[in-house]
Amino acid sequence: MPSPQQRGVGVGLASMAERAAELGGTFTVADAPGGGTVITAVLPGRAAGRAGRRG
């Protein structure tokens, strides 16, 4: 398997993708010549009644 650098993805982006996956989400990077780059992270939310509670 190629390293993140060999795939053209920085270690920071690879780390963000791993974190998103660990949380049950997705992380994508899309680019187009002359069109910029779009980075999207989609993470599952909490039920409204549980938001902000710990323990």
C-alpha positions in Angstrom: 0.0 0.0 0.0 1.4 3.4 -0.9 2.2 5.9 1.8 0.0 9.0 2.1 2.8 11.0 0.6 3.0 8.7 -2.4 -0.8 9.0 -2.9 -0.4 12.8 -2.9 -2.3 13.1 0.4 -0.5 14.9 3.3 -0.1 13.1 6.6 -2.5 15.6 8.2 -5.3 14.8 5.7 -4.7 11.0 6.2 -4.9 11.5 10.0 -8.2 13.4 9.6 -9.6 10.6 7.4 -8.6 8.0 10.1 -10.3 10.1 12.8 -13.5 10.4 10.8 -13.6 6.7 10.2 -13.0 5.9 13.9 -16.0 8.1 14.7 -18.2 6.3 12.1 -18.0 9.1 9.6 -16.5 9.8 6.2 -13.8 12.1 4.9 -13.3 13.0 1.3 -11.0 15.3 -0.7 -12.1 16.3 -4.2 -10.2 18.6 -6.6 -10.4 19.8 -10.2 -7.7 21.6 -12.2 -8.4 25.3 -11.9 -11.4 24.5 -9.7 -10.0 24.4 -6.2 -10.3 21.7 -3.6 -13.3 20.6 -1.5 -12.7 18.8 1.8 -15.8 17.2 3.4 -16.1 15.5 6.7 -19.4 13.9 7.7 -19.7 12.7 11.3 -22.7 11.1 13.0 -24.5 13.4 15.4 -25.8 12.7 18.9 -29.5 12.5 19.8 -30.8 15.9 20.9 -31.5 14.8 24.4 -27.9 13.6 24.9 -26.0 16.5 23.5 -23.4 17.9 25.9 -23.8 15.3 28.6 -20.7 13.5 29.9 -20.3 10.4 32.0 
